[in-house]
Amino acid sequence: MPKPTSTPRRRRPLKEADVPGLAARRAALRLLDAVLRRGEPLETALHAATQGLTRGSDKGLAHAIAADVLRWLPDLDALIDTVTEQPIPPDVKSRMVLRMALVQILLLETPPHAAISTALPLTEGGPRRLVHGVLGSLIRAEAKLPEVPTLPADVTERWAGQWGIEMVSVAARALARRAPIDLSFADAAEAERITDMMGGTSLMPGHVRLDHDVSVPDLPGYTQGHWWVQDISASLPARLAGVGEGRIALDLCAAPGGKTMQLASAGWRVTALDKSAKRLERLAENLVRSGLGTQVEVAQGDALTWEPAAPADLILLDAPCSATGIFRRHPDVLYRAGPRQIAEMAELQGALLDRAAAWLKPGGMLIYATCSLERAEGEDQIAAFLASHPGFAVQPVQTEELPAGIAPTPEGFVRTLPGTLEELGGADGFFVARLVLNA
Ligand SMILES: C[S@@+](CC[C@H](N)C(=O)[O-])C[C@H]1O[C@@H](n2cnc3c(N)ncnc32)[C@H](O)[C@@H]1O
């Protein structure tokens, strides 16, 4: 009798769900592609890249992998290059997969087998053996990252040229640390009352600084809208406006509304303008949460074409910019903001300043701010504005108006750099100028 032949069982192809954690890594790969290839901001790309991830922890992991790759990219590449005979081209998927796996092993405490098993499927027909070999060699050699990351060469050159090479070392140190969380309070007395309860420190009235790992929605006062998250540097432009006493302020680039809320809580009657309907939705939510909406009129429009109903006592122009000052929290700016983007932003800022200049009452105040570490978007911008608008003068910022550890520049501006308040956790890079229109 012939033996029954057993039909060979065909292996089911592995699905995404069969490899635990693969979907999160694939999302991280999409995020990095969005930032490095398409020039999108990491936060903007997050929603689309993590669609389909149901667990918050997977979204968090995808974001953490992508952000750490951006923080350490030159150092990750240097490690990879130590164990390959032929350099892997900079923009191929296998290099990105290697960077991601190394970040997990060296920084995020992912067990090497988990980092490798989720890396290999991502190569998709690419050089799996090469990826496996590079990771194996680096693990055996107990490869390590330096204590302080290396900034991209073009950023190093640009910042060293403007601020000196020491600034670049300090910026690199800042990139290695997690930035603290700063809160701005509508009511300074409330900040004083709950600083200790929150386990924070206060660097100015109405300010509380907390560790980077607190859960913001769980903090006291979140649902009541007593405060909002705002880096100490970002809180300075509106502070320099002083109390409003019912006077009229135009906040020309207002969303998501951190500075609008500061102005409203200081007694200004604010018109908050922004071009972006989506960002204005967040501003509206913030106004509801803080209960400050009654002092604010919200308008959607482009400040290059929009016109105010009446001249203002104060104009705050927190202008769109390269955002290089917020590289600690948003390391994608190190790769997205180059000379072209900076020049385009500087042109837009100049045009916005020109518009704003025509809307002030005589004696009115114009506060210009950018979260940029580029002089073209700060000092140079204001020098050009003053040269072409002789009716304006600098109203110098005084030391007493700033937190201890931040001093005005000799010109009377505020310029925060990566070394600002370093021993207290640092501060975002910002430029602020306060100008007055002669009466
Ligand atoms: C630096 S952000 C403002 C942050 C805001 N002031 C805060 O404190 O929350 C710059 C804003 O400018 C807006 N913007 C860019 N170009 C604009 C324009 N031409 N007119 C009005 N708003 C503009 C952007 O939509 C963005 O919300």
The ligand as an ORCA input file, in Angstrom:
! r2SCAN-3c Opt
* xyz 0 1
  C       5.639     81.532     16.332
  S       4.046     81.059     15.918
  C       3.071     81.986     17.054
  C       3.013     81.458     18.457
  C       2.044     82.245     19.321
  N       2.322     83.668     19.311
  C       2.016     81.765     20.764
  O       2.613     82.394     21.622
  O       1.359     80.756     21.023
  C       3.792     81.913     14.426
  C       2.364     81.941     13.941
  O       2.317     82.814     12.809
  C       1.265     82.395     11.977
  N       1.467     83.069     10.672
  C       2.411     82.804      9.734
  N       2.302     83.659      8.700
  C       1.275     84.499      8.995
  C       0.671     85.592      8.315
  N       1.106     85.993      7.116
  N      -0.375     86.200      8.906
  C      -0.827     85.781     10.109
  N      -0.306     84.747     10.786
  C       0.738     84.120     10.240
  C       1.417     80.884     11.982
  O       0.215     80.263     11.613
  C       1.793     80.624     13.445
  O       0.662     80.286     14.193
*
